[in-house]
Amino acid sequence: MKVSDTMKQKLTPHDFRAMRIKLGLSQQKMAEMLGYTTRSMICHLESGNRDITPRMTITMNLLMEKHNDKLAQRT
């Protein structure tokens, strides 16, 4: 998937949370990866109180690609 394609997709709060959990990241660690100092922003994103930006969508998709590549190398 091209980065430009990922910008057209909008992650739902449920998708965002599911991806974070699949990556094995805590809310705090996810916040740090996205440039935040506390996990409160992740709580807001996962509850739908804040919009998931295109930058966050791209970052999450890239993290998932990297995660899936690592899983594929193990088999």
N, C-alpha and C positions, 0 to 999 in steps of 0.2 A: 504494500500500500504506500502510495506516495504521500509525502507530508501535505501537499495541497489537498489531497482527498480527505485527510483527517480533519482539516479545518472546516470542511463542509458538514461533518458529523458533529452532533451535539451530544455530549455525555449527559445522562440523567444522573441525579444524585445516587440512585441505586447502582448504576453502572460504575460510577466513580468509586463507591465504597467496595463493590465487588472486586474491582481491579486492584484496589489497595490491599485488600485481604489476600487476594491471589498472589500478589507480590510479596506477601509476608511482612508488610510494613505496618508499624503502629501509626496512629494519627500524628504523633509527635515527629516521627522520622519522615513521614510524608510531607508534613509542614516544612521541615528543614530542606527537603529536596526541592520544594517549590519556592523556597526563599522566605518563608515565614519563621518567626521565632517561637511561636506557641501553636498548640494544636487546635486552638479555638477556630481558626479559619477553616480547617478541615471539618470540624463539627458543623459549621455553618454550610459548607458545601454539601456535605452528606445529608443534611436535613432539608436542603433546598432553600435555605434562607439567603444564600449568595449564589450568583450565577457562576457556572463553570466556564471560564474564558477559553477562547481558542488556544491560547498558549498552554493552558493546563491540559486541554484535550490532546494536543500534540505531545506534550511531555508524557502523559499517561500512556499514550499509544506507543511511543518510543520505548518506554520502560517495559511495556508488555512484550514488545518485539524482542528486546534484549533478554528478558526472562524466558520467553519461549525458545530462543536460540540456545540458551544455556541448557534448558531441559532436553532439547533435541540432541545436543552434544553428548549427553549422558547415556543415550540409548544406542 
